[in-house]
Amino acid sequence: MCASPTHWPTLPATERIAVVGGGPAGLMAAEVLSTAGLRVEVFDAMPSMGRKFLLAGRGGLNLTHAEASERFVSRYGGRQREVARWLEEFGPQQLREWAGELGIETFVGSSGRVFPREMKAAPLLRAWLHRLRAAGVTFHARHRWLGWDADRALRFATPAGEMKVGAGGTVGTVLALGGGSWARLGSDGAWLPLLAARGVSVRPLRPANCGFNVDWSEHLRRRFAGVPVKTIVAEFVAPDGSRVKREGEFLITTHGVEGSLIYALSAPLRDCIEATGSATLLLDLAPGRDLRRLTNDLAHPRGRDSLSNHLRRRAGIDGVKAALLHEFAEAADLATPAQLAALIKSLPLRLVSPRPLDEAISSAGGVDFAALDENLMLRELPGIFCAGEMLDWEAPTGGYLLTACLASGRAAGRGVLDWLATANTER
């Protein structure tokens, strides 16, 4: 996967390239570096490599997405310019070809998402680690990075005590330490103050692809926590007037809401809450009927029907949708067909705060791109490169997170090679 330039340096036997973090970004950097013939050692705090990757693939590993390139890049929001550079070298098609080289056949699902034929992460990870070991990569589990000592040696806490690697700063390093979500799998954000102490510009970690808290009544919380709300359209109008609309479903939780539809809108919702204190989603509970038709349907005489039966028969609203309607409706809203129809088509759901960072699927924030050169090397720490979710970018679920993590790892690995080649030429 890596075309070797003409003059990659041969490192002395005592020197090695250190990759800190054994997730997708770190393993991809290790692949690029080992393919170029360099000695690579991967260090990870967990008992084995790729723990978060394995868990994320437990329900079906979503590798990437097959949509058009322009739309794919747009998923990275304010960081699409930076991420686009990585994707030029390693985008969705290159990812599928790379998986094929590992013996993993992929297919495109009905939604455009790309999955391994076996729908599992473990076969891919096993094949990948086997190939890396065959290329000479050495893995060190249960090695938690502690920063640097006075001689710029990497410090690790290990079961046998503290260990140091690369005194004098002569060894190239790739940091691929993940974001701040899922701390139990190693992504705890503990690296943030270590880089800040060295003068690296970092931004606070924030939840991304996350759920939100809602002030439910005790009745709704008790009766409907764990129940999905299906076949709806959610619209969010940001303070600047911009609109985002998505169709899908979400889940009622004890604390609020979560699920694919909520995750897809989580970035603007989170930003709005940070700016104004809350955010309101407008829910269309009957997307198959326009307002005029719905009003006419509800205007039919109820006769002896209760309001619940009338809603079920005339509007298809029952169960959790009826509960949501009663949760936020005033008595006057339920009194006339026009008001009731308007509420069904645009039910305001007020979100008061994101769920905690450790519950989020991913995180925003991290190493500021201004702190990096075009090869992902830290300007304040020459020879130290960063990759993956620890960089300040975010993306929705759907294969976008994994694709960019892998692409950034490849970019950082090639950055190390270019840096070593330049240093070798100067020497």
KAWO-V704639 format. One record per residue. N is the residue number from 1. RES is the residue in one small letter. PHI is phi in radians with two decimals (NA if undefined). Layout:
# KAWO-V704639
n: [N,N]
res: [RES,RES]
phi: [PHI,PHI]
This chain:
# KAWO-V704639
n: [1,2,3,4,5,6,7,8,9,10,11,12,13,14,15,16,17,18,19,20,21,22,23,24,25,26,27,28,29,30,31,32,33,34,35,36,37,38,39,40,41,42,43,44,45,46,47,48,49,50,51,52,53,54,55,56,57,58,59,60,61,62,63,64,65,66,67,68,69,70,71,72,73,74,75,76,77,78,79,80,81,82,83,84,85,86,87,88,89,90,91,92,93,94,95,96,97,98,99,100,101,102,103,104,105,106,107,108,109,110,111,112,113,114,115,116,117,118,119,120,121,122,123,124,125,126,127,128,129,130,131,132,133,134,135,136,137,138,139,140,141,142,143,144,145,146,147,148,149,150,151,152,153,154,155,156,157,158,159,160,161,162,163,164,165,166,167,168,169,170,171,172,173,174,175,176,177,178,179,180,181,182,183,184,185,186,187,188,189,190,191,192,193,194,195,196,197,198,199,200,201,202,203,204,205,206,207,208,209,210,211,212,213,214,215,216,217,218,219,220,221,222,223,224,225,226,227,228,229,230,231,232,233,234,235,236,237,238,239,240,241,242,243,244,245,246,247,248,249,250,251,252,253,254,255,256,257,258,259,260,261,262,263,264,265,266,267,268,269,270,271,272,273,274,275,276,277,278,279,280,281,282,283,284,285,286,287,288,289,290,291,292,293,294,295,296,297,298,299,300,301,302,303,304,305,306,307,308,309,310,311,312,313,314,315,316,317,318,319,320,321,322,323,324,325,326,327,328,329,330,331,332,333,334,335,336,337,338,339,340,341,342,343,344,345,346,347,348,349,350,351,352,353,354,355,356,357,358,359,360,361,362,363,364,365,366,367,368,369,370,371,372,373,374,375,376,377,378,379,380,381,382,383,384,385,386,387,388,389,390,391,392,393,394,395,396,397,398,399,400,401,402,403,404,405,406,407,408,409,410,411,412,413,414,415,416,417,418,419,420,421,422,423,424,425,426,427]
res: [m,c,a,s,p,t,h,w,p,t,l,p,a,t,e,r,i,a,v,v,g,g,g,p,a,g,l,m,a,a,e,v,l,s,t,a,g,l,r,v,e,v,f,d,a,m,p,s,m,g,r,k,f,l,l,a,g,r,g,g,l,n,l,t,h,a,e,a,s,e,r,f,v,s,r,y,g,g,r,q,r,e,v,a,r,w,l,e,e,f,g,p,q,q,l,r,e,w,a,g,e,l,g,i,e,t,f,v,g,s,s,g,r,v,f,p,r,e,m,k,a,a,p,l,l,r,a,w,l,h,r,l,r,a,a,g,v,t,f,h,a,r,h,r,w,l,g,w,d,a,d,r,a,l,r,f,a,t,p,a,g,e,m,k,v,g,a,g,g,t,v,g,t,v,l,a,l,g,g,g,s,w,a,r,l,g,s,d,g,a,w,l,p,l,l,a,a,r,g,v,s,v,r,p,l,r,p,a,n,c,g,f,n,v,d,w,s,e,h,l,r,r,r,f,a,g,v,p,v,k,t,i,v,a,e,f,v,a,p,d,g,s,r,v,k,r,e,g,e,f,l,i,t,t,h,g,v,e,g,s,l,i,y,a,l,s,a,p,l,r,d,c,i,e,a,t,g,s,a,t,l,l,l,d,l,a,p,g,r,d,l,r,r,l,t,n,d,l,a,h,p,r,g,r,d,s,l,s,n,h,l,r,r,r,a,g,i,d,g,v,k,a,a,l,l,h,e,f,a,e,a,a,d,l,a,t,p,a,q,l,a,a,l,i,k,s,l,p,l,r,l,v,s,p,r,p,l,d,e,a,i,s,s,a,g,g,v,d,f,a,a,l,d,e,n,l,m,l,r,e,l,p,g,i,f,c,a,g,e,m,l,d,w,e,a,p,t,g,g,y,l,l,t,a,c,l,a,s,g,r,a,a,g,r,g,v,l,d,w,l,a,t,a,n,t,e,r]
phi: [NA,-2.23,-1.33,-1.44,-1.16,-1.25,-2.20,-1.18,-1.27,-1.66,-1.36,-1.00,-1.03,-1.44,-1.83,-2.64,-1.63,-1.78,-1.98,-1.81,2.12,-1.79,-1.57,-0.96,-1.15,-1.15,-1.17,-1.18,-1.07,-1.08,-1.14,-1.05,-1.23,-1.22,-1.10,-1.41,1.58,-1.60,-1.41,-2.18,-2.21,-1.87,-2.04,-2.48,-1.28,-1.50,-1.18,-2.66,-1.39,1.14,-1.12,-1.18,-1.03,-1.13,-1.17,-1.09,-1.61,-1.15,-1.63,2.10,-1.27,-1.54,-1.30,-2.83,-2.38,-1.68,-1.24,-1.02,-0.99,-1.08,-1.20,-1.03,-1.11,-1.11,-1.15,-1.63,0.94,-1.20,-1.92,-1.15,-1.12,-1.20,-1.19,-1.01,-1.11,-1.18,-1.22,-1.07,-1.57,-2.59,-1.75,-0.98,-1.18,-1.12,-1.13,-1.13,-1.15,-1.07,-1.08,-1.09,-1.11,-1.50,1.50,-1.84,-1.37,-2.09,-2.54,-1.72,-1.34,-1.09,-1.50,1.63,-1.28,-1.86,-2.26,-1.18,-0.98,-1.43,1.11,-2.27,-1.53,-1.03,-1.06,-1.13,-1.09,-1.04,-1.10,-1.16,-1.09,-1.07,-1.15,-1.15,-1.10,-1.11,-1.48,1.71,-1.25,-1.87,-1.98,-2.18,-1.49,0.95,-2.07,-1.60,-1.24,-2.00,1.85,-2.13,-1.63,-1.13,-1.70,1.15,-1.38,-1.24,-1.85,-2.29,-1.57,-2.22,-1.02,-1.68,1.93,-1.28,-2.25,-2.16,-2.34,1.37,-1.04,1.60,1.23,-1.53,-1.81,-1.16,-2.34,-1.96,-1.69,-2.36,-1.66,1.35,-1.65,-2.13,-1.75,1.08,-1.01,-1.15,-1.84,1.90,-1.58,-1.97,1.21,-1.16,-1.33,-0.97,-1.17,-1.15,-1.31,-1.06,-1.15,-1.67,1.52,-1.45,-1.29,-2.26,-1.98,-0.99,-1.35,-2.31,-1.17,-2.34,0.87,-2.20,-1.52,-2.38,-1.47,-2.31,-1.42,-1.21,-1.28,-1.09,-1.07,-1.16,-1.04,-1.26,-1.50,-2.16,-1.04,1.63,-1.67,-1.38,-1.87,-1.85,0.92,-2.34,-2.12,-1.96,-2.21,-2.16,-1.86,-1.26,-0.98,-1.48,1.65,-1.21,-2.14,-2.27,-2.30,-2.43,-1.85,2.87,-2.55,-2.49,-2.07,-1.33,-2.12,-1.00,-1.66,3.01,-2.42,-2.72,2.02,-1.01,-1.15,-1.19,-1.06,-1.11,-1.86,-1.14,-1.10,-1.14,-1.12,-1.06,-1.10,-1.14,-1.10,-1.10,-1.46,-2.16,1.74,-2.86,-2.51,-2.10,-1.63,-1.79,-1.78,-1.66,-1.40,-2.37,-1.15,-1.41,-2.20,-1.38,-1.08,-1.12,-1.10,-1.08,-1.08,-1.13,-1.09,-1.31,-1.38,-1.06,-1.00,-1.37,1.06,-1.57,-1.15,-1.25,-1.05,-1.06,-1.17,-1.09,-1.10,-1.18,-1.28,-1.67,-2.22,1.21,-1.79,-2.67,0.99,-1.18,-1.16,-1.13,-1.12,-1.10,-1.07,-1.23,-1.11,-2.00,-1.55,-1.53,-0.98,-1.14,-1.14,-1.57,-1.42,-2.18,-0.97,-1.14,-1.17,-1.15,-1.09,-1.07,-1.23,-1.08,-1.42,-2.68,-1.46,-1.38,-1.94,-1.57,-1.75,-1.74,-2.97,-1.24,-1.23,-1.00,-0.94,-1.19,-1.54,-1.26,-1.21,-2.59,-2.39,-1.84,1.51,2.11,-1.19,-1.15,-1.10,-1.16,-1.47,-2.05,-1.52,-1.18,-1.74,1.20,-1.62,-1.20,-1.12,-1.39,-2.37,-0.96,1.60,-1.91,-2.01,-2.21,-2.66,1.48,-1.28,-1.30,-1.47,-1.45,-2.53,-2.63,-2.73,-1.28,-1.21,2.14,1.75,-1.24,-1.10,-1.14,-1.02,-1.22,-1.07,-1.10,-1.12,-1.21,-1.10,-1.12,-1.11,-1.17,-1.06,-1.19,-1.09,-1.06,-1.08,-1.12,-1.12,-1.16,-1.11,-1.12,-1.10,-1.17,-1.12,-1.16,-1.18]
